[in-house]
Structures are given as structure tokens and as C-alpha cells.
């Protein structure tokens, strides 16, 4: 397959991993549409992430794999539907065996994926998944470099007009968004540390004579943590509102776009910010930016421990507890480090 091909009438992109992975895979949609504007592009993702892409203006269809109930029965039923579609090209971003086998059995004319997938030997072409010195979007774009180009771009999301209407009442004054949680404990800046930062922010605002409203973002599961942070910050004379569970993912992304600053962990909200080119400050605890999941917004800041910790990073992904039991990678970060991006 080459850049001169004119036989790509329909393409399927597969990424059934986590929310942030889906956001980073949107670069494939953008790049393919640049080169093949008439091609119909579909996307396959896991149930729970579909709200990100269901109204995407550059997609024809979003396929959903329900992995929580009757996983393999749903896998087989979905495969039968995909085979009937007879795609010209299937691009598998997922590196696990389930979607590797799915791709191999898809009956697509041409299949491509990463060499790390156990079934990559069945693909028409497998691409080396390079870990060092590359952002994940660059790695993803390597999958289609032979039919597009090798120039990196930002991921992109498309909140609807209705989404922007929902958030409009929250945009009556300058505001900061803060997404305090993460799926993994060692990726999550502790709630106590967020409270310390907000205390410093209150002092800074009083000194400078400014006032930012603080919105705490997250899923319904994050609501309790957000409310606890809000409760502990009542004495700081800050205007704080918990929106966790109240906004959809796209509405949250739309709100982040116009924030003075967005404070997030090394987790999905980083990529929401990148997709909206929103200003962002990312706190890295157990992980490090060189893993390839750093922010891509024009206005981006990285905060991490300034101590030399021999245990950091302790792994590519997070853990449910600090392996060394001291969590120094998070607890040694100072509030002043987070405050600095506001006056940089």
C-alpha cells in the first residue's frame, strides 16, 4: 500500500484501550482525512468511551465492544458485523491479543498494527512500536506514515454546539479547572497536596487582587474526592464548585478549552487538554514525561519532584500503592511549583 493508492473507500481504526488512548488515536482520523477526504472512516472502541466520538464529524460510524458482560460473545458478534463490512484497511492501534486476532479475522483487504501485538504476524504489515523519545501520537502516526506523512499533529475532539451551551453558565468569570484523580494511585497527586496548592492559590489571589473560580472535574466515581477537597478548602475564601459527574467528557473538554489553567495528573485529562489545545499543567508522580504521554497544548507545563529518586519511575503504568511505601515522588512536590504556571 502506498500514498498513491485510490482504493481506500472505507477504513476502520481500532483502539479499545482506555479513554486517553482513544483521544490520542484521533490523530489517525485527522491525518487520514487530510489525505483521503472522501474515504469513510469508522472507529472501534470499548463501551464507556463512545461518548467521545459518537458525534465526531469526520467519522461515519462508531463500533462499540462491550467487554464487561459477555465479553467474548460480544467480540464474536462484532467480528461478524465487521467482516460483512469488508473494509479496505483496518488500522489496529491496540497492542493486546484480543484485537490482534480480531484484526487478523476481519476480512479487510489490508491490515496494519504494531509489532508488539501477539498476532502482528497475521497483519499485512506490522510497525515497530518505538518507546524512546517519541510521543504516543507519533507512534500512532507511524502506522499510516506510508500512506500519509510523518509529520506529528495534535489529537482533536469535537464538542457539539449543545456541549458549549451547557458549559456557558460556568464561563462568566475567569476560572481554573482541576481534575484531581486518576485510575492509578501512584499517578494521582494526593488530595492533601491539592488542598495545599489551593491554599497557596488563595494567598496568591489575595496578594494579586485577582479571583479565579475553581471547577473540580471528573467522573461520577470522582465526586467524593472532589467534594472532600472542596470541603477542606472552605476556609481559604476560594470559590470552588464540584462538577465531577455533572458534565460529559466532551463538555469537560469544552470547559477546559477556555480555562486560565487546567491542573491534571498524568491521566486522560492531559489528552483532553491537548485535543482542545487548552492550557495545562501536568503533575507527574510515579511516571515521567519521556514515556511519551506529555501534553501537546501550545501552553503546557510539567511539574514533577525535584528530588533525585532512584525509585522513579517505578513502572510504565501506575500502581495501586507506592512500592516503596513512601510515595516521595508525589509528596516532595511543592505547591509553589504548581502555582508558577499562573504567572509564567
ROLOKOL-417405 format. One record per residue (C-alpha): residue in three letters; residue number from 1; x, y, z. Coordinates in steps of 0.2 Angstrom, whole numbers, plus 2048, in hexadecimal, padded with zeros to 3 digits. Each point is the difference from the previous one (the first is absolute). Layout:
# ROLOKOL-417405
{aa=ala	i=NUM	px=X	py=Y	pz=Z} .
...
# end
This chain:
# ROLOKOL-417405
{aa=unk	i=1	px=800	py=800	pz=800} .
{aa=unk	i=2	px=807	py=811	pz=7FB} .
{aa=unk	i=3	px=7FB	py=812	pz=801} .
{aa=unk	i=4	px=7FA	py=800	pz=7EE} .
{aa=unk	i=5	px=7F3	py=7F3	pz=804} .
{aa=unk	i=6	px=7EE	py=805	pz=7FB} .
{aa=unk	i=7	px=7F7	py=7F0	pz=806} .
{aa=unk	i=8	px=7FD	py=806	pz=812} .
{aa=unk	i=9	px=7ED	py=802	pz=800} .
{aa=unk	i=10	px=7FE	py=7FA	pz=812} .
{aa=unk	i=11	px=80C	py=7FF	pz=80F} .
{aa=unk	i=12	px=7FE	py=7F9	pz=812} .
{aa=unk	i=13	px=80B	py=806	pz=80E} .
{aa=unk	i=14	px=800	py=7F5	pz=810} .
{aa=unk	i=15	px=805	py=807	pz=811} .
{aa=unk	i=16	px=7F7	py=7F7	pz=80E} .
{aa=unk	i=17	px=80B	py=805	pz=80E} .
{aa=unk	i=18	px=7FD	py=80E	pz=80D} .
{aa=unk	i=19	px=7F9	py=811	pz=7FD} .
{aa=unk	i=20	px=810	py=80A	pz=7FE} .
{aa=unk	i=21	px=806	py=7F3	pz=7F3} .
{aa=unk	i=22	px=7F0	py=803	pz=7F6} .
{aa=unk	i=23	px=803	py=813	pz=800} .
{aa=unk	i=24	px=812	py=7FD	pz=7FA} .
{aa=unk	i=25	px=7FA	py=7F5	pz=7F2} .
{aa=unk	i=26	px=7F6	py=80E	pz=7F9} .
{aa=unk	i=27	px=810	py=806	pz=7F7} .
{aa=unk	i=28	px=7FD	py=7F2	pz=7F4} .
{aa=unk	i=29	px=7EE	py=807	pz=7FB} .
{aa=unk	i=30	px=807	py=811	pz=7FD} .
{aa=unk	i=31	px=80F	py=7FB	pz=7F6} .
{aa=unk	i=32	px=7F6	py=7F3	pz=7F5} .
{aa=unk	i=33	px=7F3	py=80D	pz=7FD} .
{aa=unk	i=34	px=80E	py=80C	pz=7FA} .
{aa=unk	i=35	px=805	py=7F4	pz=7F3} .
{aa=unk	i=36	px=7F0	py=7F6	pz=7FC} .
{aa=unk	i=37	px=7F2	py=80D	pz=803} .
{aa=unk	i=38	px=7F3	py=7F5	pz=7F7} .
{aa=unk	i=39	px=804	py=7F0	pz=809} .
{aa=unk	i=40	px=7F4	py=7FA	pz=80D} .
{aa=unk	i=41	px=808	py=7FD	pz=811} .
{aa=unk	i=42	px=7F9	py=7F6	pz=80E} .
{aa=unk	i=43	px=807	py=7FD	pz=812} .
{aa=unk	i=44	px=7FF	py=7F1	pz=80C} .
{aa=unk	i=45	px=802	py=804	pz=812} .
{aa=unk	i=46	px=7FB	py=7F8	pz=811} .
{aa=unk	i=47	px=7EF	py=804	pz=808} .
{aa=unk	i=48	px=801	py=80F	pz=80B} .
{aa=unk	i=49	px=80B	py=80A	pz=7F5} .
{aa=unk	i=50	px=7F3	py=802	pz=7F2} .
{aa=unk	i=51	px=7FA	py=811	pz=805} .
{aa=unk	i=52	px=811	py=808	pz=7FA} .
{aa=unk	i=53	px=7FD	py=7FB	pz=7EE} .
{aa=unk	i=54	px=7EE	py=7FC	pz=7FD} .
{aa=unk	i=55	px=7FC	py=812	pz=7F8} .
{aa=unk	i=56	px=812	py=802	pz=7F9} .
{aa=unk	i=57	px=7FD	py=809	pz=7EF} .
{aa=unk	i=58	px=80E	py=7F6	pz=7F7} .
{aa=unk	i=59	px=7FA	py=7EF	pz=805} .
{aa=unk	i=60	px=7F2	py=7F6	pz=7F7} .
{aa=unk	i=61	px=7FD	py=7F3	pz=80E} .
{aa=unk	i=62	px=806	py=7FC	pz=812} .
{aa=unk	i=63	px=801	py=7ED	pz=804} .
{aa=unk	i=64	px=7FF	py=7FC	pz=812} .
{aa=unk	i=65	px=807	py=7F0	pz=809} .
{aa=unk	i=66	px=7F8	py=7FC	pz=810} .
{aa=unk	i=67	px=80E	py=7F8	pz=80A} .
{aa=unk	i=68	px=7F7	py=800	pz=811} .
{aa=unk	i=69	px=7F2	py=7F3	pz=7FD} .
{aa=unk	i=70	px=801	py=7F2	pz=7F4} .
{aa=unk	i=71	px=811	py=806	pz=7FA} .
{aa=unk	i=72	px=804	py=7F2	pz=7F3} .
{aa=unk	i=73	px=7EE	py=7FE	pz=7FA} .
{aa=unk	i=74	px=800	py=813	pz=7FC} .
{aa=unk	i=75	px=811	py=7FE	pz=7F8} .
{aa=unk	i=76	px=7FA	py=7F3	pz=7F4} .
{aa=unk	i=77	px=7EF	py=809	pz=7FC} .
{aa=unk	i=78	px=80A	py=810	pz=7FC} .
{aa=unk	i=79	px=80D	py=7F6	pz=7F6} .
{aa=unk	i=80	px=7F2	py=7F9	pz=7F5} .
{aa=unk	i=81	px=7F9	py=812	pz=7FD} .
{aa=unk	i=82	px=811	py=806	pz=7FC} .
{aa=unk	i=83	px=804	py=7F2	pz=7F3} .
{aa=unk	i=84	px=7F0	py=805	pz=7F7} .
{aa=unk	i=85	px=806	py=811	pz=7FE} .
{aa=unk	i=86	px=810	py=7FB	pz=7F6} .
{aa=unk	i=87	px=80B	py=80E	pz=805} .
{aa=unk	i=88	px=80E	py=805	pz=7F4} .
{aa=unk	i=89	px=80B	py=804	pz=80F} .
{aa=unk	i=90	px=800	py=7FB	pz=812} .
{aa=unk	i=91	px=80C	py=80A	pz=80B} .
{aa=unk	i=92	px=802	py=7F8	pz=811} .
{aa=unk	i=93	px=808	py=80B	pz=80D} .
{aa=unk	i=94	px=7FC	py=7F4	pz=80E} .
{aa=unk	i=95	px=80F	py=7F5	pz=806} .
{aa=unk	i=96	px=7F6	py=7F2	pz=808} .
{aa=unk	i=97	px=7FC	py=7EF	pz=7F9} .
{aa=unk	i=98	px=7ED	py=802	pz=800} .
{aa=unk	i=99	px=801	py=80E	pz=7F3} .
{aa=unk	i=100	px=80E	py=7F8	pz=7F7} .
{aa=unk	i=101	px=7F7	py=7F0	pz=7FC} .
{aa=unk	i=102	px=7F0	py=80B	pz=7FC} .
{aa=unk	i=103	px=80B	py=80A	pz=7F3} .
{aa=unk	i=104	px=807	py=7F0	pz=7F9} .
{aa=unk	i=105	px=7EE	py=7F9	pz=7FD} .
{aa=unk	i=106	px=7F8	py=810	pz=7FB} .
{aa=unk	i=107	px=800	py=7FB	pz=7ED} .
{aa=unk	i=108	px=808	py=812	pz=7FC} .
{aa=unk	i=109	px=80A	py=801	pz=7F0} .
{aa=unk	i=110	px=80E	py=807	pz=80A} .
{aa=unk	i=111	px=804	py=800	pz=812} .
{aa=unk	i=112	px=80D	py=809	pz=80A} .
{aa=unk	i=113	px=805	py=801	pz=813} .
{aa=unk	i=114	px=80F	py=801	pz=80C} .
{aa=unk	i=115	px=80D	py=7F2	pz=801} .
{aa=unk	i=116	px=7FC	py=7FE	pz=813} .
{aa=unk	i=117	px=7EF	py=7F9	pz=7FC} .
{aa=unk	i=118	px=801	py=7EC	pz=802} .
{aa=unk	i=119	px=7F7	py=7FE	pz=7EF} .
{aa=unk	i=120	px=80B	py=80D	pz=7F7} .
{aa=unk	i=121	px=806	py=7F2	pz=7F5} .
{aa=unk	i=122	px=7EF	py=7FF	pz=7F9} .
{aa=unk	i=123	px=7FF	py=812	pz=7FA} .
{aa=unk	i=124	px=804	py=806	pz=7EF} .
{aa=unk	i=125	px=80D	py=80B	pz=808} .
{aa=unk	i=126	px=806	py=802	pz=812} .
{aa=unk	i=127	px=809	py=810	pz=806} .
{aa=unk	i=128	px=80D	py=801	pz=80D} .
{aa=unk	i=129	px=7F9	py=808	pz=810} .
{aa=unk	i=130	px=80E	py=80B	pz=805} .
{aa=unk	i=131	px=801	py=805	pz=812} .
{aa=unk	i=132	px=80E	py=80C	pz=801} .
{aa=unk	i=133	px=7FF	py=813	pz=7FD} .
{aa=unk	i=134	px=7EF	py=7FF	pz=7F7} .
{aa=unk	i=135	px=7EF	py=806	pz=806} .
{aa=unk	i=136	px=7F2	py=7F3	pz=7FE} .
{aa=unk	i=137	px=7F8	py=80A	pz=7F2} .
{aa=unk	i=138	px=810	py=7FF	pz=7F6} .
{aa=unk	i=139	px=800	py=7ED	pz=803} .
{aa=unk	i=140	px=7EE	py=7FF	pz=7FA} .
{aa=unk	i=141	px=803	py=80A	pz=7F1} .
{aa=unk	i=142	px=80E	py=7F4	pz=7FB} .
{aa=unk	i=143	px=7F2	py=7F4	pz=7FC} .
{aa=unk	i=144	px=7FA	py=80B	pz=7F1} .
{aa=unk	i=145	px=811	py=809	pz=7FC} .
{aa=unk	i=146	px=801	py=7F5	pz=7F0} .
{aa=unk	i=147	px=7F0	py=807	pz=7F9} .
{aa=unk	i=148	px=800	py=812	pz=808} .
{aa=unk	i=149	px=810	py=808	pz=807} .
{aa=unk	i=150	px=80A	py=800	pz=810} .
{aa=unk	i=151	px=7FC	py=811	pz=806} .
{aa=unk	i=152	px=7F9	py=800	pz=812} .
{aa=unk	i=153	px=7EF	py=808	pz=804} .
{aa=unk	i=154	px=7F5	py=803	pz=80F} .
{aa=unk	i=155	px=7F2	py=7F5	pz=804} .
{aa=unk	i=156	px=7EF	py=808	pz=7FE} .
{aa=unk	i=157	px=7EF	py=7FF	pz=808} .
{aa=unk	i=158	px=7F0	py=808	pz=7FA} .
{aa=unk	i=159	px=7F3	py=806	pz=80E} .
{aa=unk	i=160	px=7F0	py=804	pz=7F8} .
{aa=unk	i=161	px=7F7	py=811	pz=801} .
{aa=unk	i=162	px=7F5	py=7F8	pz=80D} .
{aa=unk	i=163	px=80F	py=7FC	pz=80A} .
{aa=unk	i=164	px=806	py=812	pz=800} .
{aa=unk	i=165	px=7EF	py=806	pz=805} .
{aa=unk	i=166	px=800	py=7F5	pz=80F} .
{aa=unk	i=167	px=810	py=807	pz=806} .
{aa=unk	i=168	px=7FD	py=812	pz=7FC} .
{aa=unk	i=169	px=7F8	py=804	pz=812} .
{aa=unk	i=170	px=811	py=7FB	pz=807} .
{aa=unk	i=171	px=80A	py=80C	pz=7F6} .
{aa=unk	i=172	px=7FA	py=811	pz=807} .
{aa=unk	i=173	px=811	py=803	pz=809} .
{aa=unk	i=174	px=812	py=7FA	pz=7FE} .
{aa=unk	i=175	px=801	py=7EE	pz=806} .
{aa=unk	i=176	px=80C	py=7F2	pz=803} .
{aa=unk	i=177	px=7FC	py=7EE	pz=7FD} .
{aa=unk	i=178	px=808	py=7F3	pz=80C} .
{aa=unk	i=179	px=7FE	py=7ED	pz=7FC} .
{aa=unk	i=180	px=807	py=7F9	pz=811} .
{aa=unk	i=181	px=7FE	py=7ED	pz=7FD} .
{aa=unk	i=182	px=807	py=7F1	pz=7F6} .
{aa=unk	i=183	px=7FC	py=7EE	pz=7FE} .
{aa=unk	i=184	px=811	py=7FC	pz=807} .
{aa=unk	i=185	px=805	py=805	pz=812} .
{aa=unk	i=186	px=812	py=804	pz=7FB} .
{aa=unk	i=187	px=7FB	py=80B	pz=7F2} .
{aa=unk	i=188	px=7F5	py=80A	pz=80B} .
{aa=unk	i=189	px=806	py=810	pz=809} .
{aa=unk	i=190	px=7F9	py=7FD	pz=812} .
{aa=unk	i=191	px=7F1	py=80A	pz=805} .
{aa=unk	i=192	px=809	py=807	pz=80E} .
{aa=unk	i=193	px=80D	py=807	pz=7F4} .
{aa=unk	i=194	px=7F2	py=808	pz=7F5} .
{aa=unk	i=195	px=7F9	py=808	pz=810} .
{aa=unk	i=196	px=812	py=807	pz=804} .
{aa=unk	i=197	px=801	py=807	pz=7EE} .
{aa=unk	i=198	px=7EF	py=808	pz=801} .
{aa=unk	i=199	px=805	py=808	pz=811} .
{aa=unk	i=200	px=80F	py=808	pz=7F7} .
{aa=unk	i=201	px=7F4	py=805	pz=7F2} .
{aa=unk	i=202	px=7F5	py=809	pz=80C} .
{aa=unk	i=203	px=80F	py=80A	pz=807} .
{aa=unk	i=204	px=806	py=804	pz=7EE} .
{aa=unk	i=205	px=7EF	py=806	pz=7FB} .
{aa=unk	i=206	px=7FE	py=80B	pz=80F} .
{aa=unk	i=207	px=811	py=808	pz=7FD} .
{aa=unk	i=208	px=7FD	py=803	pz=7EE} .
{aa=unk	i=209	px=7EE	py=806	pz=802} .
{aa=unk	i=210	px=7FA	py=7F3	pz=7F4} .
{aa=unk	i=211	px=7F2	py=7F3	pz=801} .
{aa=unk	i=212	px=7FF	py=7EF	pz=7F7} .
{aa=unk	i=213	px=7F1	py=7F4	pz=802} .
{aa=unk	i=214	px=806	py=7EE	pz=802} .
{aa=unk	i=215	px=7F7	py=7F2	pz=7F8} .
{aa=unk	i=216	px=804	py=7EE	pz=806} .
{aa=unk	i=217	px=7FD	py=7F4	pz=7F1} .
{aa=unk	i=218	px=7FF	py=7ED	pz=7FF} .
{aa=unk	i=219	px=7F4	py=7F2	pz=7FE} .
{aa=unk	i=220	px=7F2	py=7FB	pz=80C} .
{aa=unk	i=221	px=80C	py=7F5	pz=809} .
{aa=unk	i=222	px=80B	py=80F	pz=803} .
{aa=unk	i=223	px=7F3	py=80A	pz=808} .
{aa=unk	i=224	px=804	py=7FC	pz=812} .
{aa=unk	i=225	px=812	py=804	pz=7FF} .
{aa=unk	i=226	px=7FC	py=811	pz=7F8} .
{aa=unk	i=227	px=7F3	py=804	pz=80D} .
{aa=unk	i=228	px=80C	py=7FC	pz=80E} .
{aa=unk	i=229	px=80D	py=80C	pz=7F8} .
{aa=unk	i=230	px=7F3	py=80D	pz=7FE} .
{aa=unk	i=231	px=7FB	py=7FE	pz=812} .
{aa=unk	i=232	px=811	py=801	pz=807} .
{aa=unk	i=233	px=803	py=810	pz=7F6} .
{aa=unk	i=234	px=7F1	py=809	pz=807} .
{aa=unk	i=235	px=80B	py=80A	pz=80C} .
{aa=unk	i=236	px=80B	py=807	pz=7F2} .
{aa=unk	i=237	px=7F3	py=80C	pz=7F9} .
{aa=unk	i=238	px=800	py=7F8	pz=7EF} .
{aa=unk	i=239	px=7F1	py=7FE	pz=7F4} .
{aa=unk	i=240	px=800	py=7ED	pz=7FD} .
{aa=unk	i=241	px=7F3	py=7F5	pz=7F7} .
{aa=unk	i=242	px=800	py=7EE	pz=7FD} .
{aa=unk	i=243	px=7FB	py=7FB	pz=7EF} .
{aa=unk	i=244	px=806	py=7EE	pz=801} .
{aa=unk	i=245	px=7F1	py=7F5	pz=7F9} .
{aa=unk	i=246	px=7F7	py=80F	pz=7F9} .
{aa=unk	i=247	px=808	py=802	pz=7F0} .
{aa=unk	i=248	px=804	py=7F4	pz=7F1} .
{aa=unk	i=249	px=811	py=7FD	pz=7FA} .
{aa=unk	i=250	px=7FE	py=80C	pz=7F2} .
{aa=unk	i=251	px=7F8	py=80D	pz=80B} .
{aa=unk	i=252	px=80F	py=7FF	pz=80B} .
{aa=unk	i=253	px=80B	py=802	pz=7F2} .
{aa=unk	i=254	px=7F7	py=80F	pz=7FA} .
{aa=unk	i=255	px=801	py=808	pz=811} .
{aa=unk	i=256	px=813	py=7FD	pz=801} .
{aa=unk	i=257	px=802	py=809	pz=7EF} .
{aa=unk	i=258	px=7FD	py=811	pz=807} .
{aa=unk	i=259	px=807	py=7FE	pz=812} .
{aa=unk	i=260	px=80E	py=80B	pz=806} .
{aa=unk	i=261	px=809	py=7EF	pz=805} .
{aa=unk	i=262	px=7FC	py=7EE	pz=801} .
{aa=unk	i=263	px=808	py=7F6	pz=80E} .
{aa=unk	i=264	px=801	py=7ED	pz=7FC} .
{aa=unk	i=265	px=809	py=7F0	pz=804} .
{aa=unk	i=266	px=809	py=7F5	pz=7F4} .
{aa=unk	i=267	px=7EF	py=7F9	pz=7FA} .
{aa=unk	i=268	px=7F2	py=803	pz=7F3} .
{aa=unk	i=269	px=7FD	py=812	pz=804} .
{aa=unk	i=270	px=811	py=804	pz=7F9} .
{aa=unk	i=271	px=7FB	py=7FA	pz=7EF} .
{aa=unk	i=272	px=7EF	py=809	pz=801} .
{aa=unk	i=273	px=80A	py=810	pz=803} .
{aa=unk	i=274	px=80B	py=7FC	pz=7F1} .
{aa=unk	i=275	px=7F1	py=7FC	pz=7F5} .
{aa=unk	i=276	px=7F9	py=811	pz=804} .
{aa=unk	i=277	px=811	py=809	pz=800} .
{aa=unk	i=278	px=7FB	py=806	pz=811} .
{aa=unk	i=279	px=80D	py=806	pz=80D} .
{aa=unk	i=280	px=806	py=7F2	pz=80B} .
{aa=unk	i=281	px=80B	py=7FD	pz=80F} .
{aa=unk	i=282	px=804	py=7ED	pz=802} .
{aa=unk	i=283	px=805	py=7F9	pz=810} .
{aa=unk	i=284	px=80B	py=7F0	pz=7FE} .
{aa=unk	i=285	px=802	py=7F5	pz=810} .
{aa=unk	i=286	px=806	py=7EE	pz=7FC} .
{aa=unk	i=287	px=801	py=802	pz=7ED} .
{aa=unk	i=288	px=80B	py=80C	pz=7F6} .
{aa=unk	i=289	px=7FD	py=80A	pz=7F0} .
{aa=unk	i=290	px=80C	py=7F6	pz=7F5} .
{aa=unk	i=291	px=7F4	py=7F1	pz=800} .
{aa=unk	i=292	px=7F8	py=80A	pz=7F2} .
{aa=unk	i=293	px=7F0	py=806	pz=808} .
{aa=unk	i=294	px=804	py=813	pz=803} .
{aa=unk	i=295	px=7F4	py=80E	pz=7FC} .
{aa=unk	i=296	px=800	py=807	pz=7EE} .
{aa=unk	i=297	px=7F7	py=810	pz=803} .
{aa=unk	i=298	px=809	py=810	pz=7FB} .
{aa=unk	i=299	px=800	py=806	pz=812} .
{aa=unk	i=300	px=806	py=7F1	pz=80A} .
{aa=unk	i=301	px=809	py=7FE	pz=811} .
{aa=unk	i=302	px=807	py=7F1	pz=808} .
{aa=unk	i=303	px=802	py=7FE	pz=813} .
{aa=unk	i=304	px=809	py=7F2	pz=808} .
{aa=unk	i=305	px=80B	py=7FC	pz=80F} .
{aa=unk	i=306	px=810	py=80A	pz=800} .
{aa=unk	i=307	px=808	py=7F3	pz=80B} .
{aa=unk	i=308	px=80B	py=7F2	pz=7F9} .
{aa=unk	i=309	px=7F6	py=7F0	pz=803} .
{aa=unk	i=310	px=808	py=7F0	pz=7FB} .
{aa=unk	i=311	px=7EF	py=7F8	pz=801} .
{aa=unk	i=312	px=7F8	py=80B	pz=7F3} .
{aa=unk	i=313	px=7F9	py=7FC	pz=7F4} .
{aa=unk	i=314	px=7FB	py=7EF	pz=808} .
{aa=unk	i=315	px=7F7	py=7FA	pz=7F0} .
{aa=unk	i=316	px=7F8	py=805	pz=7F0} .
{aa=unk	i=317	px=7EF	py=800	pz=808} .
{aa=unk	i=318	px=7F9	py=805	pz=811} .
{aa=unk	i=319	px=7FE	py=7F4	pz=80F} .
{aa=unk	i=320	px=7F3	py=7FF	pz=80D} .
{aa=unk	i=321	px=80D	py=805	pz=80E} .
{aa=unk	i=322	px=811	py=806	pz=800} .
{aa=unk	i=323	px=80C	py=7F1	pz=7FF} .
{aa=unk	i=324	px=80C	py=809	pz=80C} .
{aa=unk	i=325	px=7F2	py=805	pz=80C} .
{aa=unk	i=326	px=806	py=812	pz=801} .
{aa=unk	i=327	px=7F8	py=808	pz=7F0} .
{aa=unk	i=328	px=80E	py=80D	pz=800} .
{aa=unk	i=329	px=7FE	py=803	pz=7ED} .
{aa=unk	i=330	px=7EF	py=809	pz=805} .
{aa=unk	i=331	px=803	py=806	pz=811} .
{aa=unk	i=332	px=810	py=809	pz=7FC} .
{aa=unk	i=333	px=7F8	py=80B	pz=7F3} .
{aa=unk	i=334	px=7FD	py=812	pz=807} .
{aa=unk	i=335	px=7F1	py=80A	pz=7FD} .
{aa=unk	i=336	px=80B	py=80F	pz=7FA} .
{aa=unk	i=337	px=804	py=7F5	pz=7F1} .
{aa=unk	i=338	px=7ED	py=7FF	pz=7FB} .
{aa=unk	i=339	px=7FD	py=812	pz=803} .
{aa=unk	i=340	px=80F	py=805	pz=7F4} .
{aa=unk	i=341	px=7F6	py=7FD	pz=7F0} .
{aa=unk	i=342	px=7F3	py=80D	pz=805} .
{aa=unk	i=343	px=80D	py=80E	pz=7FF} .
{aa=unk	i=344	px=80C	py=7F9	pz=7F3} .
# end
